[in-house]
Amino acid sequence: MPNLTFFVMFGKYNITITMLKILKPILLKFFSSSAIKQLIVDLLRTICKQTSNDVDDKAVDFLEKQLFPGKTFS
């Protein structure tokens, strides 16, 4: 992480804080969308297929049920 004193001296600290305030709601909305949640579940499921145990598969199933409570799973 860069030295914050450098940013404060040159006024870049205020720009960084302002940009974070602008980007935070956009990113939170993006990551809370259904498509992104499904992408994360699919990526985790693909990673879990590479292992030989069932614990991680059950963890992904649990996560999917928590992210999509009204959805029926096969």
N, C-alpha and C positions, 0 to 999 in steps of 0.2 A: 504494500500500500504506500502511495507517495506521501511525502512529508506534508502534513496539513499546513504547516507554517508557510511553506512556499505558496500554497494556494491562497491563504489569507493575505499574504503580502501583496499579491498581484490581483486580488479581487476575483480569482477563479473559484474560490470557495462558495461564494454566493451563487454563482452560475451553476455549480454542481448541485447545490441544494435545490435550486429552482428547477433544474432538469429532473431531479429525482421526484420532486413534488408533481411534476407534469407526467412523468412516465409511470409512476407507481400505479395510479388507477387504471391506466391502459393495460399494463402488464397483468394486473390482478384480474381484470375482466377477460383478457386473453387466456390466462391459465385456468380460469374457472369455467371456460366453455366446455360443452359436452364433447366436442371433437378432440380437444386437447386431452381431456381425461381419458377418452377411449384410446388415443394414441399412446399415452403412458401405460395403460393396462396392456395393450398389445405388445409394446416393447418389453415390459416386464415378463409377459407370458413367453415371448420368444427367448428371452434370457433363461427363464426357468426350464425350458425344454432341453437345455444343454446340460442340466444337472441330472444326477441319478436318484435324488431323493424326492419325496412328495411334500415335504414341509413347505418349500417355497411355492409350490403349486397351490397349496391350500391358502397360503398367505395372499397370493394374487387373487384367488377366488374371493377371499374375505374382503380385500381392498375393492374389488369390483362391485361386490354387493353393497359396500358402504358408499361408493361413489354414485351408483345407480340403484337406489333403493326400490324403485317401482318396476324395474326391468326384470323379466323372467329369464333365467339362464338354463341352458340345456346341459 
